[in-house]
Amino acid sequence: MTQPTFKSANRRYFRAFVPIMALYLLILMAGKFYLNSLTAEPQALQVAIALLAALPMAAFIGIELRFIAETDEYTRAIRYKAIAFAAGILVTAIFTIGFLQLFDAMGAIDVFWFGPAFFGLYGLSSVYLGGKAGL
Amino acid sequence: MKNTLRVLRAERGWSQAALADALGVSRQSINAIETGKYDPSLPLAFAIARLFERPIEVIFSDEADV
C-alpha cells in the first residue's frame, strides 16, 4: 500500500466529512421536527434520536483522527498540538465552571456546548500554530 | 537547522506548491521548512535530498556547525 500524500488524505477526509455532516444535520432537524409533531414525547424515542445524532459526531472524530494519521508530518504535529491546547483550555474552563457552580456563584450550563467549544478551540489553535507562531 | 531548500527550489523554478506535490506534503510544510519554523523528519529530509539529487548534509546543516 502506497503512503498517503497530503492531498490524498485531504480528499479522503472531505469525501467522508460532507456526508457525515449532512447526516448529522438531517438527524438533528428531522428528529426535532418529528418529536415536536407528537402530542407526547416518549422518553425512549427522545433517547434514541439523541443517540442517533451523536453517532455522526463519533464518526467525525474518527475521520479527523484518520486524517491526522494520514496527513503529512508537519500538519500532523500542528493538529496534535492543537488538540492538546484545546483540551487543556477546555478542561481548565470546565474546572472553573465546576468550582463556580460548587460555590453557588453560577447556574447550570448545558453540557452540549462543550463539544462545539472544543472544536472551536481546536480550529483556532490549529490556525495559530500553523501561522506565524509555527511549532 | 539551516537549509538551502529555497535556493534549490528557485534554481529549478519550482513553486512551493509544486515542490509540496512532488514530496506528497502540504505547501505549508515546505514553507515551514524553508523559513526554519520546522525541521523535517529523517524520511522527509532524505526524500528532499533524493529529489534534488544532493547529499542531505548539503541541504541541511546544524546551526551549531555554522
N, CA and C atoms of all chains as a GROMACS GRO file, in nm:
protein
  603
    1MET      N    1   0.086  -0.120   0.000
    1MET     CA    2   0.000   0.000   0.000
    1MET      C    3   0.089   0.124   0.000
    2THR      N    4   0.062   0.216  -0.093
    2THR     CA    5   0.146   0.336  -0.101
    2THR      C    6   0.112   0.430   0.014
    3GLN      N    7   0.214   0.508   0.055
    3GLN     CA    8   0.197   0.605   0.163
    3GLN      C    9   0.100   0.713   0.118
    4PRO      N   10  -0.003   0.742   0.198
    4PRO     CA   11  -0.093   0.851   0.156
    4PRO      C   12  -0.020   0.984   0.154
    5THR      N   13  -0.055   1.067   0.055
    5THR     CA   14   0.003   1.200   0.048
    5THR      C   15  -0.090   1.297   0.118
    6PHE      N   16  -0.043   1.420   0.135
    6PHE     CA   17  -0.124   1.523   0.197
    6PHE      C   18  -0.253   1.543   0.118
    7LYS      N   19  -0.242   1.550  -0.014
    7LYS     CA   20  -0.360   1.572  -0.098
    7LYS      C   21  -0.458   1.457  -0.091
    8SER      N   22  -0.408   1.334  -0.094
    8SER     CA   23  -0.498   1.219  -0.090
    8SER      C   24  -0.566   1.210   0.047
    9ALA      N   25  -0.494   1.243   0.154
    9ALA     CA   26  -0.552   1.244   0.288
    9ALA      C   27  -0.662   1.349   0.296
   10ASN      N   28  -0.637   1.466   0.237
   10ASN     CA   29  -0.736   1.574   0.233
   10ASN      C   30  -0.861   1.532   0.160
   11ARG      N   31  -0.841   1.469   0.043
   11ARG     CA   32  -0.954   1.425  -0.040
   11ARG      C   33  -1.039   1.324   0.036
   12ARG      N   34  -0.971   1.227   0.098
   12ARG     CA   35  -1.041   1.122   0.173
   12ARG      C   36  -1.119   1.183   0.288
   13TYR      N   37  -1.060   1.283   0.352
   13TYR     CA   38  -1.124   1.348   0.466
   13TYR      C   39  -1.253   1.418   0.423
   14PHE      N   40  -1.245   1.499   0.317
   14PHE     CA   41  -1.364   1.575   0.275
   14PHE      C   42  -1.471   1.486   0.213
   15ARG      N   43  -1.428   1.375   0.153
   15ARG     CA   44  -1.526   1.280   0.098
   15ARG      C   45  -1.610   1.219   0.208
   16ALA      N   46  -1.553   1.204   0.327
   16ALA     CA   47  -1.626   1.150   0.443
   16ALA      C   48  -1.694   1.261   0.522
   17PHE      N   49  -1.630   1.377   0.531
   17PHE     CA   50  -1.679   1.487   0.614
   17PHE      C   51  -1.817   1.536   0.569
   18VAL      N   52  -1.830   1.557   0.438
   18VAL     CA   53  -1.955   1.615   0.387
   18VAL      C   54  -2.077   1.526   0.415
   19PRO      N   55  -2.074   1.398   0.381
   19PRO     CA   56  -2.192   1.315   0.413
   19PRO      C   57  -2.217   1.298   0.562
   20ILE      N   58  -2.110   1.294   0.642
   20ILE     CA   59  -2.129   1.281   0.787
   20ILE      C   60  -2.199   1.405   0.843
   21MET      N   61  -2.156   1.522   0.801
   21MET     CA   62  -2.217   1.645   0.848
   21MET      C   63  -2.362   1.656   0.798
   22ALA      N   64  -2.384   1.615   0.674
   22ALA     CA   65  -2.520   1.619   0.618
   22ALA      C   66  -2.611   1.525   0.697
   23LEU      N   67  -2.560   1.407   0.729
   23LEU     CA   68  -2.638   1.309   0.807
   23LEU      C   69  -2.668   1.364   0.947
   24TYR      N   70  -2.569   1.426   1.006
   24TYR     CA   71  -2.586   1.484   1.140
   24TYR      C   72  -2.698   1.588   1.140
   25LEU      N   73  -2.693   1.680   1.043
   25LEU     CA   74  -2.795   1.784   1.035
   25LEU      C   75  -2.933   1.726   1.007
   26LEU      N   76  -2.936   1.625   0.921
   26LEU     CA   77  -3.063   1.561   0.886
   26LEU      C   78  -3.126   1.496   1.009
   27ILE      N   79  -3.046   1.420   1.083
   27ILE     CA   80  -3.097   1.351   1.202
   27ILE      C   81  -3.146   1.452   1.305
   28LEU      N   82  -3.065   1.557   1.324
   28LEU     CA   83  -3.099   1.660   1.423
   28LEU      C   84  -3.232   1.729   1.388
   29MET      N   85  -3.242   1.776   1.265
   29MET     CA   86  -3.360   1.852   1.224
   29MET      C   87  -3.483   1.762   1.211
   30ALA      N   88  -3.465   1.647   1.148
   30ALA     CA   89  -3.577   1.555   1.131
   30ALA      C   90  -3.625   1.502   1.266
   31GLY      N   91  -3.529   1.471   1.352
   31GLY     CA   92  -3.564   1.419   1.483
   31GLY      C   93  -3.641   1.521   1.566
   32LYS      N   94  -3.592   1.645   1.563
   32LYS     CA   95  -3.656   1.751   1.637
   32LYS      C   96  -3.796   1.779   1.580
   33PHE      N   97  -3.806   1.783   1.449
   33PHE     CA   98  -3.934   1.808   1.382
   33PHE      C   99  -4.034   1.698   1.417
   34TYR      N  100  -3.985   1.572   1.414
   34TYR     CA  101  -4.073   1.459   1.444
   34TYR      C  102  -4.120   1.463   1.589
   35LEU      N  103  -4.028   1.489   1.680
   35LEU     CA  104  -4.065   1.493   1.823
   35LEU      C  105  -4.164   1.607   1.849
   36ASN      N  106  -4.144   1.720   1.784
   36ASN     CA  107  -4.235   1.834   1.802
   36ASN      C  108  -4.376   1.804   1.749
   37SER      N  109  -4.383   1.711   1.653
   37SER     CA  110  -4.514   1.681   1.592
   37SER      C  111  -4.597   1.588   1.680
   38LEU      N  112  -4.532   1.526   1.779
   38LEU     CA  113  -4.603   1.433   1.868
   38LEU      C  114  -4.671   1.511   1.981
   39THR      N  115  -4.785   1.461   2.025
   39THR     CA  116  -4.854   1.527   2.136
   39THR      C  117  -4.782   1.497   2.268
   40ALA      N  118  -4.731   1.378   2.279
   40ALA     CA  119  -4.650   1.341   2.395
   40ALA      C  120  -4.516   1.287   2.344
   41GLU      N  121  -4.405   1.320   2.413
   41GLU     CA  122  -4.275   1.275   2.366
   41GLU      C  123  -4.225   1.157   2.449
   42PRO      N  124  -4.233   1.036   2.393
   42PRO     CA  125  -4.186   0.920   2.469
   42PRO      C  126  -4.036   0.930   2.493
   43GLN      N  127  -3.996   0.909   2.618
   43GLN     CA  128  -3.854   0.927   2.653
   43GLN      C  129  -3.763   0.834   2.574
   44ALA      N  130  -3.809   0.712   2.551
   44ALA     CA  131  -3.727   0.616   2.477
   44ALA      C  132  -3.696   0.669   2.337
   45LEU      N  133  -3.794   0.732   2.275
   45LEU     CA  134  -3.775   0.788   2.140
   45LEU      C  135  -3.679   0.907   2.145
   46GLN      N  136  -3.694   0.990   2.250
   46GLN     CA  137  -3.603   1.105   2.266
   46GLN      C  138  -3.459   1.057   2.281
   47VAL      N  139  -3.441   0.953   2.362
   47VAL     CA  140  -3.307   0.897   2.384
   47VAL      C  141  -3.253   0.839   2.254
   48ALA      N  142  -3.338   0.768   2.182
   48ALA     CA  143  -3.294   0.704   2.057
   48ALA      C  144  -3.249   0.809   1.956
   49ILE      N  145  -3.326   0.916   1.941
   49ILE     CA  146  -3.290   1.022   1.845
   49ILE      C  147  -3.163   1.094   1.890
   50ALA      N  148  -3.151   1.116   2.020
   50ALA     CA  149  -3.030   1.182   2.073
   50ALA      C  150  -2.905   1.098   2.045
   51LEU      N  151  -2.915   0.967   2.070
   51LEU     CA  152  -2.800   0.880   2.045
   51LEU      C  153  -2.770   0.871   1.896
   52LEU      N  154  -2.875   0.871   1.816
   52LEU     CA  155  -2.858   0.868   1.670
   52LEU      C  156  -2.783   0.993   1.622
   53ALA      N  157  -2.815   1.107   1.682
   53ALA     CA  158  -2.748   1.233   1.645
   53ALA      C  159  -2.602   1.233   1.689
   54ALA      N  160  -2.573   1.159   1.795
   54ALA     CA  161  -2.435   1.154   1.846
   54ALA      C  162  -2.346   1.066   1.758
   55LEU      N  163  -2.406   0.970   1.687
   55LEU     CA  164  -2.325   0.879   1.605
   55LEU      C  165  -2.244   0.950   1.498
   56PRO      N  166  -2.302   1.042   1.420
   56PRO     CA  167  -2.219   1.114   1.323
   56PRO      C  168  -2.105   1.191   1.388
   57MET      N  169  -2.125   1.238   1.510
   57MET     CA  170  -2.019   1.310   1.580
   57MET      C  171  -1.903   1.216   1.609
   58ALA      N  172  -1.937   1.095   1.653
   58ALA     CA  173  -1.832   0.994   1.678
   58ALA      C  174  -1.759   0.962   1.548
   59ALA      N  175  -1.836   0.952   1.439
   59ALA     CA  176  -1.775   0.925   1.309
   59ALA      C  177  -1.685   1.039   1.266
   60PHE      N  178  -1.727   1.163   1.295
   60PHE     CA  179  -1.646   1.278   1.259
   60PHE      C  180  -1.512   1.275   1.332
   61ILE      N  181  -1.516   1.243   1.460
   61ILE     CA  182  -1.390   1.234   1.536
   61ILE      C  183  -1.302   1.124   1.477
   62GLY      N  184  -1.364   1.015   1.434
   62GLY     CA  185  -1.288   0.906   1.372
   62GLY      C  186  -1.218   0.951   1.245
   63ILE      N  187  -1.288   1.023   1.158
   63ILE     CA  188  -1.225   1.066   1.033
   63ILE      C  189  -1.121   1.175   1.057
   64GLU      N  190  -1.142   1.253   1.162
   64GLU     CA  191  -1.043   1.355   1.198
   64GLU      C  192  -0.913   1.288   1.241
   65LEU      N  193  -0.924   1.187   1.324
   65LEU     CA  194  -0.805   1.114   1.370
   65LEU      C  195  -0.739   1.039   1.254
   66ARG      N  196  -0.822   0.988   1.163
   66ARG     CA  197  -0.766   0.920   1.046
   66ARG      C  198  -0.690   1.020   0.959
   67PHE      N  199  -0.747   1.139   0.941
   67PHE     CA  200  -0.680   1.242   0.863
   67PHE      C  201  -0.545   1.278   0.925
   68ILE      N  202  -0.545   1.295   1.057
   68ILE     CA  203  -0.421   1.330   1.126
   68ILE      C  204  -0.315   1.221   1.106
   69ALA      N  205  -0.358   1.095   1.108
   69ALA     CA  206  -0.264   0.984   1.090
   69ALA      C  207  -0.212   0.978   0.946
   70GLU      N  208  -0.294   1.017   0.848
   70GLU     CA  209  -0.258   1.001   0.707
   70GLU      C  210  -0.188   1.124   0.649
   71THR      N  211  -0.206   1.239   0.712
   71THR     CA  212  -0.155   1.362   0.652
   71THR      C  213  -0.003   1.373   0.669
   72ASP      N  214   0.054   1.482   0.618
   72ASP     CA  215   0.199   1.496   0.629
   72ASP      C  216   0.241   1.529   0.772
   73GLU      N  217   0.370   1.513   0.800
   73GLU     CA  218   0.420   1.520   0.937
   73GLU      C  219   0.401   1.658   1.000
   74TYR      N  220   0.414   1.763   0.920
   74TYR     CA  221   0.400   1.899   0.973
   74TYR      C  222   0.255   1.924   1.017
   75THR      N  223   0.161   1.890   0.928
   75THR     CA  224   0.019   1.906   0.960
   75THR      C  225  -0.019   1.821   1.080
   76ARG      N  226   0.035   1.699   1.086
   76ARG     CA  227   0.008   1.610   1.198
   76ARG      C  228   0.055   1.671   1.330
   77ALA      N  229   0.175   1.724   1.329
   77ALA     CA  230   0.229   1.784   1.451
   77ALA      C  231   0.143   1.902   1.496
   78ILE      N  232   0.101   1.986   1.402
   78ILE     CA  233   0.016   2.100   1.436
   78ILE      C  234  -0.116   2.052   1.494
   79ARG      N  235  -0.178   1.954   1.430
   79ARG     CA  236  -0.310   1.907   1.474
   79ARG      C  237  -0.304   1.844   1.613
   80TYR      N  238  -0.200   1.765   1.640
   80TYR     CA  239  -0.189   1.702   1.773
   80TYR      C  240  -0.167   1.808   1.879
   81LYS      N  241  -0.084   1.906   1.848
   81LYS     CA  242  -0.059   2.012   1.944
   81LYS      C  243  -0.186   2.095   1.965
   82ALA      N  244  -0.261   2.117   1.857
   82ALA     CA  245  -0.386   2.193   1.867
   82ALA      C  246  -0.487   2.118   1.955
   83ILE      N  247  -0.493   1.986   1.941
   83ILE     CA  248  -0.583   1.906   2.026
   83ILE      C  249  -0.544   1.922   2.172
   84ALA      N  250  -0.413   1.918   2.199
   84ALA     CA  251  -0.366   1.933   2.337
   84ALA      C  252  -0.401   2.072   2.392
   85PHE      N  253  -0.382   2.176   2.311
   85PHE     CA  254  -0.415   2.312   2.351
   85PHE      C  255  -0.564   2.323   2.383
   86ALA      N  256  -0.646   2.275   2.288
   86ALA     CA  257  -0.791   2.286   2.302
   86ALA      C  258  -0.838   2.209   2.426
   87ALA      N  259  -0.784   2.089   2.444
   87ALA     CA  260  -0.822   2.008   2.561
   87ALA      C  261  -0.781   2.076   2.690
   88GLY      N  262  -0.662   2.132   2.692
   88GLY     CA  263  -0.614   2.200   2.812
   88GLY      C  264  -0.699   2.320   2.849
   89ILE      N  265  -0.731   2.401   2.749
   89ILE     CA  266  -0.814   2.520   2.774
   89ILE      C  267  -0.954   2.479   2.819
   90LEU      N  268  -1.010   2.377   2.752
   90LEU     CA  269  -1.146   2.334   2.784
   90LEU      C  270  -1.154   2.273   2.923
   91VAL      N  271  -1.057   2.190   2.958
   91VAL     CA  272  -1.056   2.129   3.091
   91VAL      C  273  -1.044   2.237   3.199
   92THR      N  274  -0.961   2.338   3.171
   92THR     CA  275  -0.949   2.450   3.266
   92THR      C  276  -1.084   2.521   3.281
   93ALA      N  277  -1.152   2.542   3.168
   93ALA     CA  278  -1.282   2.609   3.173
   93ALA      C  279  -1.383   2.523   3.248
   94ILE      N  280  -1.381   2.392   3.226
   94ILE     CA  281  -1.475   2.302   3.294
   94ILE      C  282  -1.453   2.305   3.445
   95PHE      N  283  -1.328   2.300   3.486
   95PHE     CA  284  -1.297   2.306   3.629
   95PHE      C  285  -1.342   2.440   3.688
   96THR      N  286  -1.316   2.547   3.615
   96THR     CA  287  -1.354   2.681   3.664
   96THR      C  288  -1.505   2.691   3.680
   97ILE      N  289  -1.577   2.646   3.577
   97ILE     CA  290  -1.723   2.648   3.584
   97ILE      C  291  -1.773   2.557   3.696
   98GLY      N  292  -1.710   2.442   3.708
   98GLY     CA  293  -1.748   2.348   3.813
   98GLY      C  294  -1.733   2.408   3.952
   99PHE      N  295  -1.621   2.476   3.975
   99PHE     CA  296  -1.598   2.540   4.106
   99PHE      C  297  -1.697   2.654   4.130
  100LEU      N  298  -1.725   2.730   4.023
  100LEU     CA  299  -1.823   2.839   4.037
  100LEU      C  300  -1.959   2.784   4.074
  101GLN      N  301  -1.996   2.672   4.015
  101GLN     CA  302  -2.125   2.610   4.047
  101GLN      C  303  -2.123   2.551   4.188
  102LEU      N  304  -2.008   2.495   4.224
  102LEU     CA  305  -1.994   2.435   4.358
  102LEU      C  306  -2.015   2.538   4.467
  103PHE      N  307  -1.968   2.660   4.442
  103PHE     CA  308  -1.982   2.768   4.540
  103PHE      C  309  -2.102   2.856   4.510
  104ASP      N  310  -2.195   2.798   4.430
  104ASP     CA  311  -2.321   2.866   4.400
  104ASP      C  312  -2.301   3.004   4.339
  105ALA      N  313  -2.193   3.023   4.266
  105ALA     CA  314  -2.167   3.151   4.202
  105ALA      C  315  -2.214   3.151   4.058
  106MET      N  316  -2.259   3.033   4.013
  106MET     CA  317  -2.300   3.024   3.873
  106MET      C  318  -2.409   2.918   3.861
  107GLY      N  319  -2.504   2.942   3.767
  107GLY     CA  320  -2.611   2.846   3.748
  107GLY      C  321  -2.569   2.733   3.655
  108ALA      N  322  -2.671   2.652   3.618
  108ALA     CA  323  -2.646   2.536   3.533
  108ALA      C  324  -2.607   2.580   3.391
  109ILE      N  325  -2.529   2.496   3.327
  109ILE     CA  326  -2.488   2.523   3.189
  109ILE      C  327  -2.504   2.394   3.110
  110ASP      N  328  -2.558   2.404   2.988
  110ASP     CA  329  -2.579   2.285   2.906
  110ASP      C  330  -2.445   2.223   2.868
  111VAL      N  331  -2.429   2.095   2.901
  111VAL     CA  332  -2.306   2.023   2.872
  111VAL      C  333  -2.278   2.019   2.722
  112PHE      N  334  -2.385   2.021   2.642
  112PHE     CA  335  -2.373   2.012   2.496
  112PHE      C  336  -2.271   2.111   2.441
  113TRP      N  337  -2.267   2.233   2.496
  113TRP     CA  338  -2.186   2.340   2.437
  113TRP      C  339  -2.035   2.319   2.451
  114PHE      N  340  -1.997   2.223   2.537
  114PHE     CA  341  -1.854   2.195   2.547
  114PHE      C  342  -1.800   2.130   2.419
  115GLY      N  343  -1.888   2.059   2.348
  115GLY     CA  344  -1.847   1.997   2.222
  115GLY      C  345  -1.807   2.101   2.119
  116PRO      N  346  -1.900   2.190   2.081
  116PRO     CA  347  -1.864   2.298   1.987
  116PRO      C  348  -1.749   2.385   2.037
  117ALA      N  349  -1.744   2.403   2.171
  117ALA     CA  350  -1.634   2.484   2.227
  117ALA      C  351  -1.500   2.417   2.199
  118PHE      N  352  -1.494   2.285   2.217
  118PHE     CA  353  -1.369   2.214   2.190
  118PHE      C  354  -1.328   2.229   2.044
  119PHE      N  355  -1.424   2.207   1.952
  119PHE     CA  356  -1.389   2.215   1.810
  119PHE      C  357  -1.352   2.357   1.769
  120GLY      N  358  -1.416   2.455   1.832
  120GLY     CA  359  -1.380   2.594   1.806
  120GLY      C  360  -1.238   2.622   1.851
  121LEU      N  361  -1.205   2.576   1.972
  121LEU     CA  362  -1.069   2.596   2.025
  121LEU      C  363  -0.966   2.520   1.941
  122TYR      N  364  -1.003   2.400   1.897
  122TYR     CA  365  -0.915   2.319   1.812
  122TYR      C  366  -0.885   2.392   1.682
  123GLY      N  367  -0.988   2.446   1.622
  123GLY     CA  368  -0.970   2.521   1.497
  123GLY      C  369  -0.881   2.643   1.516
  124LEU      N  370  -0.910   2.720   1.620
  124LEU     CA  371  -0.830   2.842   1.647
  124LEU      C  372  -0.685   2.807   1.678
  125SER      N  373  -0.665   2.701   1.757
  125SER     CA  374  -0.529   2.658   1.790
  125SER      C  375  -0.454   2.613   1.664
  126SER      N  376  -0.524   2.542   1.575
  126SER     CA  377  -0.461   2.496   1.451
  126SER      C  378  -0.415   2.614   1.367
  127VAL      N  379  -0.499   2.716   1.357
  127VAL     CA  380  -0.466   2.835   1.279
  127VAL      C  381  -0.347   2.907   1.343
  128TYR      N  382  -0.352   2.924   1.474
  128TYR     CA  383  -0.244   2.994   1.545
  128TYR      C  384  -0.112   2.919   1.532
  129LEU      N  385  -0.115   2.790   1.554
  129LEU     CA  386   0.008   2.711   1.549
  129LEU      C  387   0.063   2.700   1.407
  130GLY      N  388  -0.025   2.700   1.309
  130GLY     CA  389   0.019   2.688   1.171
  130GLY      C  390   0.060   2.820   1.110
  131GLY      N  391   0.032   2.928   1.184
  131GLY     CA  392   0.064   3.061   1.133
  131GLY      C  393   0.203   3.106   1.174
  132LYS      N  394   0.212   3.230   1.217
  132LYS     CA  395   0.343   3.287   1.247
  132LYS      C  396   0.412   3.217   1.362
  133ALA      N  397   0.328   3.164   1.453
  133ALA     CA  398   0.387   3.100   1.570
  133ALA      C  399   0.463   2.974   1.533
  134GLY      N  400   0.425   2.909   1.426
  134GLY     CA  401   0.489   2.784   1.387
  134GLY      C  402   0.472   2.681   1.496
  135LEU      N  403   0.568   2.593   1.511
  135LEU     CA  404   0.557   2.491   1.615
  135LEU      C  405   0.648   2.528   1.731
  136MET      N  406   1.772   2.404   1.256
  136MET     CA  407   1.862   2.371   1.146
  136MET      C  408   1.847   2.472   1.032
  137LYS      N  409   1.960   2.494   0.967
  137LYS     CA  410   1.954   2.579   0.847
  137LYS      C  411   1.938   2.488   0.726
  138ASN      N  412   1.883   2.543   0.619
  138ASN     CA  413   1.870   2.463   0.497
  138ASN      C  414   1.875   2.553   0.374
  139THR      N  415   1.904   2.493   0.263
  139THR     CA  416   1.914   2.568   0.137
  139THR      C  417   1.798   2.533   0.044
  140LEU      N  418   1.688   2.491   0.104
  140LEU     CA  419   1.575   2.443   0.025
  140LEU      C  420   1.521   2.551  -0.069
  141ARG      N  421   1.509   2.674  -0.017
  141ARG     CA  422   1.454   2.781  -0.100
  141ARG      C  423   1.542   2.808  -0.222
  142VAL      N  424   1.673   2.804  -0.200
  142VAL     CA  425   1.767   2.830  -0.310
  142VAL      C  426   1.756   2.718  -0.415
  143LEU      N  427   1.756   2.594  -0.366
  143LEU     CA  428   1.747   2.480  -0.457
  143LEU      C  429   1.616   2.483  -0.536
  144ARG      N  430   1.509   2.518  -0.470
  144ARG     CA  431   1.378   2.524  -0.535
  144ARG      C  432   1.376   2.632  -0.642
  145ALA      N  433   1.436   2.749  -0.606
  145ALA     CA  434   1.439   2.862  -0.700
  145ALA      C  435   1.524   2.828  -0.823
  146GLU      N  436   1.632   2.754  -0.803
  146GLU     CA  437   1.719   2.714  -0.915
  146GLU      C  438   1.642   2.634  -1.019
  147ARG      N  439   1.545   2.558  -0.971
  147ARG     CA  440   1.466   2.475  -1.063
  147ARG      C  441   1.336   2.544  -1.107
  148GLY      N  442   1.312   2.662  -1.057
  148GLY     CA  443   1.190   2.736  -1.094
  148GLY      C  444   1.064   2.671  -1.042
  149TRP      N  445   1.074   2.602  -0.933
  149TRP     CA  446   0.956   2.537  -0.874
  149TRP      C  447   0.890   2.629  -0.773
  150SER      N  448   0.758   2.623  -0.770
  150SER     CA  449   0.684   2.692  -0.665
  150SER      C  450   0.683   2.602  -0.541
  151GLN      N  451   0.644   2.660  -0.429
  151GLN     CA  452   0.633   2.580  -0.306
  151GLN      C  453   0.529   2.470  -0.324
  152ALA      N  454   0.420   2.505  -0.394
  152ALA     CA  455   0.313   2.408  -0.417
  152ALA      C  456   0.363   2.291  -0.502
  153ALA      N  457   0.442   2.323  -0.604
  153ALA     CA  458   0.494   2.217  -0.692
  153ALA      C  459   0.588   2.125  -0.616
  154LEU      N  460   0.674   2.184  -0.533
  154LEU     CA  461   0.765   2.104  -0.452
  154LEU      C  462   0.687   2.019  -0.353
  155ALA      N  463   0.584   2.078  -0.294
  155ALA     CA  464   0.500   2.004  -0.199
  155ALA      C  465   0.434   1.884  -0.267
  156ASP      N  466   0.384   1.906  -0.387
  156ASP     CA  467   0.321   1.796  -0.462
  156ASP      C  468   0.421   1.685  -0.490
  157ALA      N  469   0.541   1.724  -0.528
  157ALA     CA  470   0.645   1.626  -0.561
  157ALA      C  471   0.682   1.540  -0.439
  158LEU      N  472   0.673   1.601  -0.320
  158LEU     CA  473   0.709   1.529  -0.198
  158LEU      C  474   0.589   1.468  -0.127
  159GLY      N  475   0.468   1.502  -0.175
  159GLY     CA  476   0.347   1.447  -0.113
  159GLY      C  477   0.314   1.511   0.020
  160VAL      N  478   0.359   1.635   0.039
  160VAL     CA  479   0.331   1.707   0.165
  160VAL      C  480   0.254   1.834   0.133
  161SER      N  481   0.215   1.907   0.237
  161SER     CA  482   0.140   2.031   0.218
  161SER      C  483   0.236   2.146   0.184
  162ARG      N  484   0.181   2.248   0.118
  162ARG     CA  485   0.261   2.366   0.087
  162ARG      C  486   0.309   2.432   0.216
  163GLN      N  487   0.224   2.426   0.319
  163GLN     CA  488   0.260   2.483   0.449
  163GLN      C  489   0.385   2.415   0.507
  164SER      N  490   0.399   2.285   0.482
  164SER     CA  491   0.518   2.213   0.530
  164SER      C  492   0.644   2.270   0.466
  165ILE      N  493   0.638   2.290   0.334
  165ILE     CA  494   0.752   2.342   0.261
  165ILE      C  495   0.786   2.481   0.313
  166ASN      N  496   0.684   2.563   0.330
  166ASN     CA  497   0.707   2.699   0.379
  166ASN      C  498   0.769   2.697   0.519
  167ALA      N  499   0.719   2.609   0.604
  167ALA     CA  500   0.770   2.600   0.741
  167ALA      C  501   0.916   2.552   0.743
  168ILE      N  502   0.950   2.460   0.654
  168ILE     CA  503   1.089   2.411   0.647
  168ILE      C  504   1.180   2.523   0.596
  169GLU      N  505   1.137   2.591   0.490
  169GLU     CA  506   1.219   2.696   0.430
  169GLU      C  507   1.242   2.811   0.527
  170THR      N  508   1.143   2.845   0.606
  170THR     CA  509   1.155   2.958   0.698
  170THR      C  510   1.215   2.918   0.832
  171GLY      N  511   1.251   2.791   0.844
  171GLY     CA  512   1.316   2.745   0.967
  171GLY      C  513   1.222   2.722   1.083
  172LYS      N  514   1.090   2.726   1.056
  172LYS     CA  515   0.994   2.704   1.164
  172LYS      C  516   0.980   2.556   1.199
  173TYR      N  517   1.021   2.471   1.106
  173TYR     CA  518   1.001   2.328   1.126
  173TYR      C  519   1.119   2.252   1.067
  174ASP      N  520   1.172   2.156   1.143
  174ASP     CA  521   1.279   2.068   1.094
  174ASP      C  522   1.216   1.938   1.047
  175PRO      N  523   1.238   1.896   0.923
  175PRO     CA  524   1.174   1.774   0.872
  175PRO      C  525   1.228   1.650   0.941
  176SER      N  526   1.148   1.545   0.938
  176SER     CA  527   1.194   1.416   0.990
  176SER      C  528   1.298   1.359   0.895
  177LEU      N  529   1.367   1.256   0.939
  177LEU     CA  530   1.469   1.195   0.853
  177LEU      C  531   1.414   1.143   0.721
  178PRO      N  532   1.300   1.069   0.722
  178PRO     CA  533   1.246   1.022   0.593
  178PRO      C  534   1.217   1.137   0.496
  179LEU      N  535   1.161   1.246   0.548
  179LEU     CA  536   1.131   1.359   0.460
  179LEU      C  537   1.258   1.429   0.415
  180ALA      N  538   1.355   1.441   0.503
  180ALA     CA  539   1.484   1.503   0.467
  180ALA      C  540   1.552   1.421   0.358
  181PHE      N  541   1.547   1.290   0.371
  181PHE     CA  542   1.608   1.204   0.268
  181PHE      C  543   1.531   1.214   0.136
  182ALA      N  544   1.399   1.225   0.146
  182ALA     CA  545   1.317   1.239   0.024
  182ALA      C  546   1.352   1.369  -0.048
  183ILE      N  547   1.375   1.475   0.029
  183ILE     CA  548   1.415   1.604  -0.028
  183ILE      C  549   1.551   1.591  -0.094
  184ALA      N  550   1.642   1.525  -0.026
  184ALA     CA  551   1.778   1.507  -0.080
  184ALA      C  552   1.774   1.427  -0.210
  185ARG      N  553   1.691   1.324  -0.214
  185ARG     CA  554   1.677   1.241  -0.336
  185ARG      C  555   1.619   1.324  -0.449
  186LEU      N  556   1.521   1.406  -0.418
  186LEU     CA  557   1.454   1.486  -0.520
  186LEU      C  558   1.551   1.586  -0.582
  187PHE      N  559   1.631   1.648  -0.500
  187PHE     CA  560   1.726   1.748  -0.550
  187PHE      C  561   1.860   1.688  -0.588
  188GLU      N  562   1.875   1.559  -0.569
  188GLU     CA  563   1.998   1.486  -0.604
  188GLU      C  564   2.121   1.552  -0.541
  189ARG      N  565   2.106   1.578  -0.412
  189ARG     CA  566   2.215   1.637  -0.335
  189ARG      C  567   2.231   1.554  -0.207
  190PRO      N  568   2.352   1.549  -0.152
  190PRO     CA  569   2.366   1.485  -0.020
  190PRO      C  570   2.285   1.562   0.084
  191ILE      N  571   2.232   1.490   0.179
  191ILE     CA  572   2.144   1.552   0.279
  191ILE      C  573   2.215   1.662   0.357
  192GLU      N  574   2.345   1.643   0.383
  192GLU     CA  575   2.417   1.743   0.463
  192GLU      C  576   2.448   1.869   0.383
  193VAL      N  577   2.432   1.865   0.252
  193VAL     CA  578   2.448   1.985   0.169
  193VAL      C  579   2.322   2.072   0.181
  194ILE      N  580   2.210   2.006   0.197
  194ILE     CA  581   2.082   2.079   0.205
  194ILE      C  582   2.054   2.125   0.348
  195PHE      N  583   2.082   2.040   0.445
  195PHE     CA  584   2.051   2.071   0.585
  195PHE      C  585   2.180   2.077   0.666
  196SER      N  586   2.191   2.179   0.747
  196SER     CA  587   2.309   2.189   0.832
  196SER      C  588   2.266   2.231   0.972
  197ASP      N  589   2.336   2.175   1.068
  197ASP     CA  590   2.309   2.207   1.206
  197ASP      C  591   2.359   2.348   1.235
  198GLU      N  592   2.281   2.428   1.303
  198GLU     CA  593   2.321   2.566   1.330
  198GLU      C  594   2.450   2.572   1.411
  199ALA      N  595   2.477   2.467   1.485
  199ALA     CA  596   2.599   2.462   1.566
  199ALA      C  597   2.723   2.451   1.478
  200ASP      N  598   2.703   2.401   1.354
  200ASP     CA  599   2.817   2.386   1.264
  200ASP      C  600   2.857   2.518   1.200
  201VAL      N  601   2.766   2.616   1.205
  201VAL     CA  602   2.790   2.744   1.137
  201VAL      C  603   2.894   2.829   1.213
   0.00000   0.00000   0.00000
